[in-house]
Amino acid sequence: MSKVQIYTDGAARGNPDGPGGYGAVIQFLDSQGRLHEKILSAGYRKTTNNRMELMAAIVALEALNRPCEVELYSDSKYLTDAFNQKWIDNWVKNNWVRGKSGPVKNIDLWERLLKAKAPHRVMFIWVRGHAGHPQNERCDLLATSAADGEDLLDDPGVNS
């Protein structure tokens, strides 16, 4: 399996009713040891920070064209803890209900993320946001620039 590092971030202005964006950087070494990189980013008219954190991971995993061993770095505990603390396993087992807290939010994106993750071996690694991690800072700039950009997309999972 090819080894890939993915760095992601999401942002929303006026969370939860403002524009948002995501940024992702995919890096891998080819057989000659040369670094390759793919950058992904998009902005949405109205969304939430958590949805953009999930979208960054989704689009990056969907961009991989064969099964990979992935280290996915994110400053979102919402994303990393869902897998590292096995919350998602319970959510799926309980038909997307969190007990007394009611239904899980963003089910559409969690289901898409599980599908995108399925062919890969993914390790979710939390990094502290805005703490000088170069790739996290880069993804933050991609996400905020996308949120502030033009040609924003509609997020079908957010009520208009």
PADO-535355 format. One record per atom (N, C-alpha, C): residue number from 1; residue in three letters; atom name; x, y, z. Coordinates in steps of 0.02 Angstrom, whole numbers. Atoms other than C-alpha are relative to their C-alpha. Layout:
<rs>
(r NUM ALA CA (X Y Z))
...
</rs>
This chain:
<rs>
(r 1 MET N (42 -60 0))
(r 1 MET CA (0 0 0))
(r 1 MET C (44 62 0))
(r 2 SER N (-34 -65 0))
(r 2 SER CA (59 175 -40))
(r 2 SER C (-13 36 65))
(r 3 LYS N (9 -39 -61))
(r 3 LYS CA (88 287 110))
(r 3 LYS C (-12 73 -20))
(r 4 VAL N (23 -68 17))
(r 4 VAL CA (2 456 105))
(r 4 VAL C (-10 39 65))
(r 5 GLN N (17 -45 -54))
(r 5 GLN CA (-6 603 224))
(r 5 GLN C (-52 49 -26))
(r 6 ILE N (53 -48 18))
(r 6 ILE CA (-163 709 220))
(r 6 ILE C (-6 49 58))
(r 7 TYR N (8 -53 -49))
(r 7 TYR CA (-178 875 310))
(r 7 TYR C (-66 35 -18))
(r 8 THR N (65 -29 14))
(r 8 THR CA (-351 952 328))
(r 8 THR C (-18 55 49))
(r 9 ASP N (30 -49 -45))
(r 9 ASP CA (-444 1100 399))
(r 9 ASP C (-64 25 -30))
(r 10 GLY N (63 -30 21))
(r 10 GLY CA (-616 1177 391))
(r 10 GLY C (-10 65 38))
(r 11 ALA N (13 -65 -31))
(r 11 ALA CA (-677 1351 430))
(r 11 ALA C (-70 23 -18))
(r 12 ALA N (65 -31 15))
(r 12 ALA CA (-842 1444 442))
(r 12 ALA C (-1 69 31))
(r 13 ARG N (8 -69 -24))
(r 13 ARG CA (-876 1629 460))
(r 13 ARG C (-71 7 26))
(r 14 GLY N (68 -7 -27))
(r 14 GLY CA (-1023 1668 573))
(r 14 GLY C (-32 -68 13))
(r 15 ASN N (23 67 -14))
(r 15 ASN CA (-1038 1484 619))
(r 15 ASN C (-62 4 46))
(r 16 PRO N (11 50 52))
(r 16 PRO CA (-1169 1410 598))
(r 16 PRO C (-34 25 -63))
(r 17 ASP N (40 -22 58))
(r 17 ASP CA (-1252 1521 469))
(r 17 ASP C (38 38 -53))
(r 18 GLY N (-38 -39 49))
(r 18 GLY CA (-1111 1599 371))
(r 18 GLY C (35 -44 -51))
(r 19 PRO N (-38 38 50))
(r 19 PRO CA (-997 1550 229))
(r 19 PRO C (55 -40 34))
(r 20 GLY N (-53 43 -26))
(r 20 GLY CA (-867 1416 254))
(r 20 GLY C (42 -28 -56))
(r 21 GLY N (-43 31 49))
(r 21 GLY CA (-729 1323 168))
(r 21 GLY C (42 -54 31))
(r 22 TYR N (-46 52 -23))
(r 22 TYR CA (-610 1178 178))
(r 22 TYR C (64 4 -40))
(r 23 GLY N (-64 6 34))
(r 23 GLY CA (-430 1149 133))
(r 23 GLY C (30 -67 18))
(r 24 ALA N (-34 64 -11))
(r 24 ALA CA (-334 987 113))
(r 24 ALA C (63 -2 -43))
(r 25 VAL N (-62 11 35))
(r 25 VAL CA (-157 946 63))
(r 25 VAL C (16 -75 5))
(r 26 ILE N (-19 71 4))
(r 26 ILE CA (-113 769 7))
(r 26 ILE C (73 -3 -21))
(r 27 GLN N (-71 7 17))
(r 27 GLN CA (71 721 6))
(r 27 GLN C (20 -73 -1))
(r 28 PHE N (-29 68 2))
(r 28 PHE CA (162 562 -44))
(r 28 PHE C (65 1 -38))
(r 29 LEU N (-63 8 35))
(r 29 LEU CA (331 505 -104))
(r 29 LEU C (-8 -53 -55))
(r 30 ASP N (2 51 53))
(r 30 ASP CA (348 415 -271))
(r 30 ASP C (57 -49 10))
(r 31 SER N (-50 54 -8))
(r 31 SER CA (461 264 -297))
(r 31 SER C (72 26 -2))
(r 32 GLN N (-66 -30 1))
(r 32 GLN CA (609 380 -328))
(r 32 GLN C (11 47 59))
(r 33 GLY N (-7 -42 -59))
(r 33 GLY CA (579 473 -165))
(r 33 GLY C (-17 73 -10))
(r 34 ARG N (19 -69 14))
(r 34 ARG CA (511 630 -246))
(r 34 ARG C (-68 14 32))
(r 35 LEU N (62 -20 -33))
(r 35 LEU CA (375 723 -150))
(r 35 LEU C (-51 24 -52))
(r 36 HIS N (56 -23 42))
(r 36 HIS CA (208 744 -239))
(r 36 HIS C (-53 28 47))
(r 37 GLU N (48 -34 -41))
(r 37 GLU CA (69 854 -178))
(r 37 GLU C (-62 18 -41))
(r 38 LYS N (62 -22 31))
(r 38 LYS CA (-113 888 -218))
(r 38 LYS C (-36 44 51))
(r 39 ILE N (34 -48 -43))
(r 39 ILE CA (-209 1036 -147))
(r 39 ILE C (-73 3 -20))
(r 40 LEU N (72 -1 11))
(r 40 LEU CA (-398 1036 -128))
(r 40 LEU C (-31 53 44))
(r 41 SER N (32 -53 -38))
(r 41 SER CA (-508 1180 -73))
(r 41 SER C (-64 21 -35))
(r 42 ALA N (62 -27 27))
(r 42 ALA CA (-685 1246 -95))
(r 42 ALA C (-36 38 55))
(r 43 GLY N (39 -40 -47))
(r 43 GLY CA (-803 1370 -14))
(r 43 GLY C (-74 -10 -10))
(r 44 TYR N (73 9 0))
(r 44 TYR CA (-988 1362 30))
(r 44 TYR C (-34 62 28))
(r 45 ARG N (38 -60 -20))
(r 45 ARG CA (-1119 1499 50))
(r 45 ARG C (-20 -2 74))
(r 46 LYS N (27 5 -67))
(r 46 LYS CA (-1192 1435 213))
(r 46 LYS C (14 -71 25))
(r 47 THR N (-19 65 -26))
(r 47 THR CA (-1120 1295 318))
(r 47 THR C (23 7 72))
(r 48 THR N (-27 -2 -68))
(r 48 THR CA (-1040 1252 484))
(r 48 THR C (74 -21 -1))
(r 49 ASN N (-70 19 -6))
(r 49 ASN CA (-861 1230 542))
(r 49 ASN C (7 -77 0))
(r 50 ASN N (-5 73 -3))
(r 50 ASN CA (-892 1046 583))
(r 50 ASN C (-11 -33 -68))
(r 51 ARG N (12 28 67))
(r 51 ARG CA (-962 1011 409))
(r 51 ARG C (61 10 -44))
(r 52 MET N (-59 -13 41))
(r 52 MET CA (-809 1091 330))
(r 52 MET C (59 -43 23))
(r 53 GLU N (-52 46 -24))
(r 53 GLU CA (-691 989 441))
(r 53 GLU C (-11 -69 -30))
(r 54 LEU N (16 65 30))
(r 54 LEU CA (-779 832 379))
(r 54 LEU C (12 0 -75))
(r 55 MET N (-8 -4 73))
(r 55 MET CA (-780 890 197))
(r 55 MET C (74 -3 -20))
(r 56 ALA N (-71 1 16))
(r 56 ALA CA (-592 918 200))
(r 56 ALA C (26 -72 -1))
(r 57 ALA N (-22 70 -3))
(r 57 ALA CA (-562 737 253))
(r 57 ALA C (-32 -41 -57))
(r 58 ILE N (35 38 51))
(r 58 ILE CA (-693 671 132))
(r 58 ILE C (31 10 -69))
(r 59 VAL N (-25 -12 68))
(r 59 VAL CA (-629 756 -25))
(r 59 VAL C (71 -25 -8))
(r 60 ALA N (-69 25 5))
(r 60 ALA CA (-450 710 15))
(r 60 ALA C (1 -76 -8))
(r 61 LEU N (3 73 6))
(r 61 LEU CA (-491 526 40))
(r 61 LEU C (-30 -21 -67))
(r 62 GLU N (30 16 65))
(r 62 GLU CA (-602 526 -115))
(r 62 GLU C (48 12 -58))
(r 63 ALA N (-48 -15 53))
(r 63 ALA CA (-456 596 -216))
(r 63 ALA C (52 -55 -10))
(r 64 LEU N (-48 55 6))
(r 64 LEU CA (-350 441 -184))
(r 64 LEU C (-26 -52 -49))
(r 65 ASN N (24 44 54))
(r 65 ASN CA (-358 325 -335))
(r 65 ASN C (16 -73 11))
(r 66 ARG N (-12 71 -17))
(r 66 ARG CA (-302 164 -250))
(r 66 ARG C (4 -5 76))
(r 67 PRO N (-4 8 -73))
(r 67 PRO CA (-301 92 -73))
(r 67 PRO C (68 24 26))
(r 68 CYS N (-61 -29 -28))
(r 68 CYS CA (-174 183 35))
(r 68 CYS C (1 -8 76))
(r 69 GLU N (-10 -6 -72))
(r 69 GLU CA (-103 186 209))
(r 69 GLU C (5 75 13))
(r 70 VAL N (7 -73 -7))
(r 70 VAL CA (-154 360 266))
(r 70 VAL C (10 23 71))
(r 71 GLU N (-3 -38 -62))
(r 71 GLU CA (-101 473 407))
(r 71 GLU C (-38 64 -15))
(r 72 LEU N (42 -59 12))
(r 72 LEU CA (-239 605 413))
(r 72 LEU C (6 45 61))
(r 73 TYR N (-11 -48 -53))
(r 73 TYR CA (-195 758 517))
(r 73 TYR C (-55 53 -1))
(r 74 SER N (54 -49 -5))
(r 74 SER CA (-333 872 580))
(r 74 SER C (3 33 69))
(r 75 ASP N (5 -33 -64))
(r 75 ASP CA (-356 1002 716))
(r 75 ASP C (-71 -5 28))
(r 76 SER N (69 9 -21))
(r 76 SER CA (-537 945 735))
(r 76 SER C (-7 -62 44))
(r 77 LYS N (14 56 -45))
(r 77 LYS CA (-571 839 889))
(r 77 LYS C (-65 -34 -21))
(r 78 TYR N (63 28 26))
(r 78 TYR CA (-745 815 815))
(r 78 TYR C (14 -57 -49))
(r 79 LEU N (-18 50 50))
(r 79 LEU CA (-666 720 671))
(r 79 LEU C (44 -55 30))
(r 80 THR N (-48 51 -23))
(r 80 THR CA (-519 633 755))
(r 80 THR C (-28 -43 56))
(r 81 ASP N (27 40 -55))
(r 81 ASP CA (-609 581 914))
(r 81 ASP C (-56 -46 -22))
(r 82 ALA N (53 44 25))
(r 82 ALA CA (-754 509 816))
(r 82 ALA C (28 -69 -17))
(r 83 PHE N (-32 63 18))
(r 83 PHE CA (-633 376 754))
(r 83 PHE C (44 -27 56))
(r 84 ASN N (-47 23 -51))
(r 84 ASN CA (-501 369 891))
(r 84 ASN C (-34 -21 65))
(r 85 GLN N (38 18 -60))
(r 85 GLN CA (-629 361 1032))
(r 85 GLN C (-57 -50 -17))
(r 86 LYS N (49 50 24))
(r 86 LYS CA (-739 241 928))
(r 86 LYS C (-73 24 6))
(r 87 TRP N (69 -25 -2))
(r 87 TRP CA (-890 357 937))
(r 87 TRP C (-39 -23 -61))
(r 88 ILE N (35 15 63))
(r 88 ILE CA (-931 321 756))
(r 88 ILE C (-26 -72 -1))
(r 89 ASP N (23 70 -3))
(r 89 ASP CA (-943 134 789))
(r 89 ASP C (-66 -4 37))
(r 90 ASN N (63 0 -38))
(r 90 ASN CA (-1077 166 920))
(r 90 ASN C (-56 35 -37))
(r 91 TRP N (51 -36 38))
(r 91 TRP CA (-1167 292 810))
(r 91 TRP C (-30 -46 -52))
(r 92 VAL N (24 45 52))
(r 92 VAL CA (-1179 166 669))
(r 92 VAL C (-42 -57 31))
(r 93 LYS N (34 55 -34))
(r 93 LYS CA (-1228 25 788))
(r 93 LYS C (-69 22 26))
(r 94 ASN N (62 -27 -28))
(r 94 ASN CA (-1364 136 864))
(r 94 ASN C (-41 38 -52))
(r 95 ASN N (38 -31 55))
(r 95 ASN CA (-1431 191 693))
(r 95 ASN C (3 77 3))
(r 96 TRP N (-14 -72 0))
(r 96 TRP CA (-1353 366 707))
(r 96 TRP C (-37 38 55))
(r 97 VAL N (30 -33 -59))
(r 97 VAL CA (-1430 404 878))
(r 97 VAL C (52 -2 55))
(r 98 ARG N (-50 -7 -53))
(r 98 ARG CA (-1320 466 1020))
(r 98 ARG C (-31 -10 69))
(r 99 GLY N (32 9 -65))
(r 99 GLY CA (-1434 408 1160))
(r 99 GLY C (-44 59 16))
(r 100 LYS N (43 -55 -23))
(r 100 LYS CA (-1515 547 1261))
(r 100 LYS C (14 65 -39))
(r 101 SER N (-17 -61 38))
(r 101 SER CA (-1426 677 1153))
(r 101 SER C (-36 5 -66))
(r 102 GLY N (37 -2 63))
(r 102 GLY CA (-1533 630 1004))
(r 102 GLY C (43 -22 -59))
(r 103 PRO N (-35 23 60))
(r 103 PRO CA (-1479 601 825))
(r 103 PRO C (68 34 -9))
(r 104 VAL N (-65 -27 17))
(r 104 VAL CA (-1301 625 768))
(r 104 VAL C (-9 54 -53))
(r 105 LYS N (2 -53 51))
(r 105 LYS CA (-1274 786 669))
(r 105 LYS C (44 -20 -58))
(r 106 ASN N (-40 8 61))
(r 106 ASN CA (-1206 783 492))
(r 106 ASN C (5 -72 -23))
(r 107 ILE N (0 71 19))
(r 107 ILE CA (-1254 602 458))
(r 107 ILE C (19 -8 -74))
(r 108 ASP N (-16 5 71))
(r 108 ASP CA (-1243 634 270))
(r 108 ASP C (76 0 -12))
(r 109 LEU N (-72 -4 9))
(r 109 LEU CA (-1059 679 286))
(r 109 LEU C (37 -57 35))
(r 110 TRP N (-31 58 -33))
(r 110 TRP CA (-1016 543 412))
(r 110 TRP C (-6 -62 -44))
(r 111 GLU N (9 59 44))
(r 111 GLU CA (-1088 412 293))
(r 111 GLU C (46 5 -61))
(r 112 ARG N (-45 -10 57))
(r 112 ARG CA (-992 487 147))
(r 112 ARG C (73 -11 21))
(r 113 LEU N (-68 9 -25))
(r 113 LEU CA (-833 489 252))
(r 113 LEU C (16 -74 10))
(r 114 LEU N (-11 72 -9))
(r 114 LEU CA (-853 306 300))
(r 114 LEU C (11 -35 -67))
(r 115 LYS N (-8 30 67))
(r 115 LYS CA (-872 261 116))
(r 115 LYS C (68 18 -30))
(r 116 ALA N (-64 -22 27))
(r 116 ALA CA (-720 365 66))
(r 116 ALA C (59 -32 36))
(r 117 LYS N (-53 29 -42))
(r 117 LYS CA (-617 289 208))
(r 117 LYS C (7 -75 -12))
(r 118 ALA N (4 74 2))
(r 118 ALA CA (-667 107 173))
(r 118 ALA C (59 -34 -35))
(r 119 PRO N (-54 38 33))
(r 119 PRO CA (-532 58 46))
(r 119 PRO C (70 11 30))
(r 120 HIS N (-65 -20 -26))
(r 120 HIS CA (-392 133 151))
(r 120 HIS C (9 -22 73))
(r 121 ARG N (-15 6 -72))
(r 121 ARG CA (-305 107 317))
(r 121 ARG C (16 71 23))
(r 122 VAL N (-6 -70 -18))
(r 122 VAL CA (-326 276 398))
(r 122 VAL C (14 7 75))
(r 123 MET N (-14 -19 -68))
(r 123 MET CA (-246 339 558))
(r 123 MET C (-17 74 6))
(r 124 PHE N (20 -70 -11))
(r 124 PHE CA (-327 500 621))
(r 124 PHE C (45 29 56))
(r 125 ILE N (-48 -31 -46))
(r 125 ILE CA (-200 614 707))
(r 125 ILE C (-21 72 13))
(r 126 TRP N (19 -68 -19))
(r 126 TRP CA (-252 769 803))
(r 126 TRP C (62 43 7))
(r 127 VAL N (-52 -51 -11))
(r 127 VAL CA (-142 923 793))
(r 127 VAL C (-33 63 28))
(r 128 ARG N (28 -62 -29))
(r 128 ARG CA (-168 1082 893))
(r 128 ARG C (-4 53 -55))
(r 129 GLY N (10 -51 50))
(r 129 GLY CA (-241 1216 780))
(r 129 GLY C (34 66 20))
(r 130 HIS N (-30 -66 -10))
(r 130 HIS CA (-156 1385 760))
(r 130 HIS C (59 -2 48))
(r 131 ALA N (-58 8 -45))
(r 131 ALA CA (-1 1320 848))
(r 131 ALA C (65 -5 -40))
(r 132 GLY N (-61 -3 39))
(r 132 GLY CA (124 1339 707))
(r 132 GLY C (16 -63 -40))
(r 133 HIS N (-12 60 41))
(r 133 HIS CA (108 1167 626))
(r 133 HIS C (-6 23 -73))
(r 134 PRO N (-1 -30 67))
(r 134 PRO CA (157 1215 446))
(r 134 PRO C (-57 -23 -45))
(r 135 GLN N (53 24 45))
(r 135 GLN CA (33 1104 353))
(r 135 GLN C (-69 18 26))
(r 136 ASN N (64 -20 -27))
(r 136 ASN CA (-109 1143 473))
(r 136 ASN C (-13 74 -14))
(r 137 GLU N (7 -71 15))
(r 137 GLU CA (-78 1329 451))
(r 137 GLU C (-16 10 -74))
(r 138 ARG N (12 -4 73))
(r 138 ARG CA (-75 1304 263))
(r 138 ARG C (-72 -19 -16))
(r 139 CYS N (69 21 12))
(r 139 CYS CA (-241 1211 267))
(r 139 CYS C (-49 51 27))
(r 140 ASP N (43 -53 -28))
(r 140 ASP CA (-316 1346 378))
(r 140 ASP C (-5 58 -49))
(r 141 LEU N (1 -53 50))
(r 141 LEU CA (-267 1476 248))
(r 141 LEU C (-42 -20 -61))
(r 142 LEU N (42 24 55))
(r 142 LEU CA (-344 1370 110))
(r 142 LEU C (-74 3 17))
(r 143 ALA N (70 2 -21))
(r 143 ALA CA (-505 1349 209))
(r 143 ALA C (-29 70 8))
(r 144 THR N (27 -67 -11))
(r 144 THR CA (-525 1530 261))
(r 144 THR C (-2 39 -66))
(r 145 SER N (1 -34 65))
(r 145 SER CA (-479 1594 87))
(r 145 SER C (-59 -24 -42))
(r 146 ALA N (58 27 37))
(r 146 ALA CA (-611 1478 12))
(r 146 ALA C (-64 28 28))
(r 147 ALA N (61 -27 -32))
(r 147 ALA CA (-741 1539 138))
(r 147 ALA C (-10 73 -20))
(r 148 ASP N (3 -71 17))
(r 148 ASP CA (-700 1719 92))
(r 148 ASP C (-2 13 -76))
(r 149 GLY N (-4 -6 72))
(r 149 GLY CA (-695 1684 -95))
(r 149 GLY C (-67 11 -34))
(r 150 GLU N (61 -7 41))
(r 150 GLU CA (-820 1699 -236))
(r 150 GLU C (-17 -68 -28))
(r 151 ASP N (22 64 28))
(r 151 ASP CA (-913 1563 -330))
(r 151 ASP C (-11 -53 53))
(r 152 LEU N (12 46 -55))
(r 152 LEU CA (-968 1484 -167))
(r 152 LEU C (-53 -52 -19))
(r 153 LEU N (46 55 14))
(r 153 LEU CA (-1059 1317 -175))
(r 153 LEU C (-56 -1 52))
(r 154 ASP N (53 12 -48))
(r 154 ASP CA (-1221 1266 -90))
(r 154 ASP C (15 -64 37))
(r 155 ASP N (-9 60 -41))
(r 155 ASP CA (-1206 1142 53))
(r 155 ASP C (-69 -30 9))
(r 156 PRO N (68 29 -3))
(r 156 PRO CA (-1358 1028 29))
(r 156 PRO C (-19 -27 69))
(r 157 GLY N (15 26 -66))
(r 157 GLY CA (-1343 967 208))
(r 157 GLY C (-18 53 51))
(r 158 VAL N (17 -56 -44))
(r 158 VAL CA (-1377 1139 282))
(r 158 VAL C (-65 30 -25))
(r 159 ASN N (63 -32 20))
(r 159 ASN CA (-1551 1213 284))
(r 159 ASN C (11 70 -24))
(r 160 SER N (-9 -67 29))
(r 160 SER CA (-1564 1368 177))
(r 160 SER C (-36 52 41))
</rs>
